[in-house]
Amino acid sequence: MPDAPTFLTLPARSAKPRTRGITHVLDSGLTPDATRAFLEQAAHLVDIVKVGWGIGYVDPALSVRVSMCQRYGCPVSLGGTLLEIAALQNRVAELRDWAGGIGVTHMEVSNGLCALPEGRKQELITELAADFVVLAETGAKDGSYPPTPAEWVKEMSRDLDCGASWVIAEGRESGTVGLYRADRGVREDVVSAILGVIPQDKVIFEAPAKNQQAWFICQLGAEANIGNVAPSCVLPLETLRLGLRADTAGRAR
């Protein structure tokens, strides 16, 4: 594949392996052929591939796809919902052994179902951080939890103290809950509260919609950590980061 052009002056971007400017991809069940094609084109821009929800548990091609991602330098995470269900059924040890056995290196820990007992999320983070890179998500699927920006920050701080490498601010694949209002507008009070306490490099903001991605890039720069990105949107997201799109032209930094 020919080298990318270099004649434009663009915002600086970290090289892989990145600790900032992370693009966290939501894989909702690509086929092996689609996975290969996606990685051939965009792996240099992808930092984490999350196999969403419980898809990994029912995908017979998962181990093959994880191996592909490994070859392209794209670590794989399982979705937090799968872990929550395993925890509720007392099967975390089995999930850990299975995931590690097929090459999964990252694990999302969440309480989006709001069914885990108090403190159980933090126990899981500590337990899993011994074997995996843990991404701890804050927020619920129905948008009602945590109820205030202060509670978001408190939970994220506890998660980092327990061993999470990054915290994820929930937006879901719809971009209409958690960080966002029903009209997909950003809840700026939540973002401001988070960044008032949590280092920006430690937060991955789920932002599935273009307007949400553009907002974070304009506010935080090209090196904002952005999650729940559809595979088909990885290249468009990079154009937003680099100011190669009208939404961020002249404003990306």
N, C-alpha and C positions, 0 to 999 in steps of 0.2 A: 504494500500500500504506500503511495507517495507521501512524502512529508507534508505536513500542513503548512500553509503559507505563513509568513512572518512579517509582511510589509506594513501592517497596521499597528498603531500604538494603542494597546488595550490594557485594561486593568491586570495587575499581576495575579497569577493563580499558582497555588501550591502544586507541587508534583506529588504523585502517589509514592509511598503511602501517606495520605493526608491526615492531619489532625484538625484541620479547619477547611472551610469551603467544601464540606462533605456533601455528596449527592447520594442519598439513601433511597434506593429504588424499591417500589412495591411490586413484587412479582405475583400476579393473581392466577398463575397456572400456565405459564408458557410451555409449549412443547419442546422437546430436545432440539429440534431443528430451528425453532424460533429462538430458543436460548442461544444457540450457536451463532445465528445471524446477528442477534442483538449484541453479543459480546464482541464479535468481529468488528462491529462498527463503533461501539460506544464504551467498551471496557475501560479505556483510558480515562473516562469521565465518571466512572462508577466506583464508589467506595464501599458500599454495603448493599447486598441484595437480600431483602426480606421476603421470604415465602409467606405470604399473608395468611391470616386466620388459621384454619386447620388444614390448609391445602396440602402441606407437606405430608400429613398423615395418610392421605388418600391418593397421593401421586405416585404411581409405580415407577416413574422415571426420576424420582427425586435424587437418588444417589448418583445417577448419571449426570444430572444437571448440576449438582453440587461439585462434582469432579471438573466439569467444564469451567465453572466459576473459579475454582481453585487455580486452574491452568492460566486463567486470564487475570489473576490477582484480584479477584472480587469476592471477599468473604461473604458467607451466607448466614443469615439469621432466621430463626423460626419466629412466627408471630406470637404475640403475647397471649392471645386468646387460647391457643393450644396449651400453653403452659398453665394458664389459669384452670382450664378443665382438668389437666393432669393433677394439679395441686388439689382440686376439690375431690378427686377420686383417689388421692394418696398414691399417685403413680409418677411422681417427679423423678425418682431414681431410675425408673424404666425409661422415661423420656430422655433423661440425661445420657444414659448409656446408648440408647438408639441414635440420638443426634450426634454424639461424639463418634460413634462407629461409622457413620456415613460421611464424616468430614465437616459437619456443621461446627463453626468456631464461635459464632455469636448467638446470644440468646436475648430475646426481649422479655422483660418482666413487667407486668402491668396488673392493674385491678379494674380493667374497663367494665367488667361485669358486676363490679361492686359486691362480690360474693365472698371474698377472702376475709378471714378474721383480722381484726386490728393487729398490725405489726407483721402479718404473715408475708406481705410483699417484701419487706425489708429482710426478713429471714431468708427468703428465696434468693434475693440479690446476693447476700453474703455466701450462701451455699453454692450458688452457680458461678460466682466470680472466681472460685478456685479452679474451674475448668474451662470457662468461656469468657469472652468479652461480653459484658452485660450492658444492655441498653434498657434503661428503666423509663417506662412511659407514665406520664401523669395525665389524667383526664379520663372521662367515661364515655361510653358509646352513646348515651342519651343526652350528653351535654350538661348534666346537672351536677357533676362532681369533678374536681373540688368546687365548692360553691363560691369561693372568693379568690382574688389574686394572691392574697396572703397565704391561703391554704395551698395553692399551687407551689409557691416558693418553699414553704415549709416541707412539703412532701419531696420536692426535688432535692433540697438540701440533705434530707435524711437519706435519700437514695444514693447520693454521691458519697456520703459518709460511710454507707454500708458496702461500697465497693463497685458501684456502677461507673463505667467509663464515660458514658454520656447519659443525659436525660433527654427524653423526647416529649415535646409538648403536643398533645393529642389534637388532631384535626380531622381524623378519619379520611377515607378515600373520597368522601363527599365534600369535605371542606365546609361543613355547615354546623359543626359542634365544637366544643372545646375552645380552641383559640379563636373561633369564628362565630359570627352571628348567622342566623338562618339565611341571610342574603349573601353569605360568603365574605362579608366585610370582616376585617381584622379587629379583634378585641385589643385595642392598643393598651388598655389598662393592664391586661394580663401580661403582654410582652414587656411593658415597662417595668412591672413588678419583678418579673423573672430576671431581667437583665440588670436590675438594681442590686441583685444579690448573687446570681449565678454567672460565672464567666461565660461570655458568648461562645467561646470555643467548646464548651461543655454541653451546649444545648442544640438539639436538632429540632427545628420547627417543621412539623408536618404542614406541607403547603401544596396540595394537589392541583390547585387551579392557577392559571397563568397570572391573574391579577394578584393573587396571594404571593406567588414567587417574586413577582416584580416589586411588590411592596417591601418584602424583606431585603431584597438586593438594594433598593433605593435607600432604605433606612440603615442597613447594616453593612453594605458593601458586597463585592463580588464573592468574598470568602464566607458568606453566611452559610450555616449548615441547614440544608433543606431536605425534608423527608417526604415519604409517600409519593414519590415521583413515578409516574407510569413509565415503563420502558420506552414507549414511543415519544415521551416528552424529555428524555435526557439531553438530546442535542438541542432542542428548543430552549431548555433551561440554560444550557451553556451560553447560548446567544444572549439571553437576558443577563447572565453574569458579566459578559464581556461588553455589554452595551451595543450589541449588534442587532438590536430590535428596537422599534420605536418606543416601547414601554420604558426602556432604561437608557436609551441613547443619550449621552451627555450627563447621565446621573449615576451610572455604575462607577464604583471607585474601588 
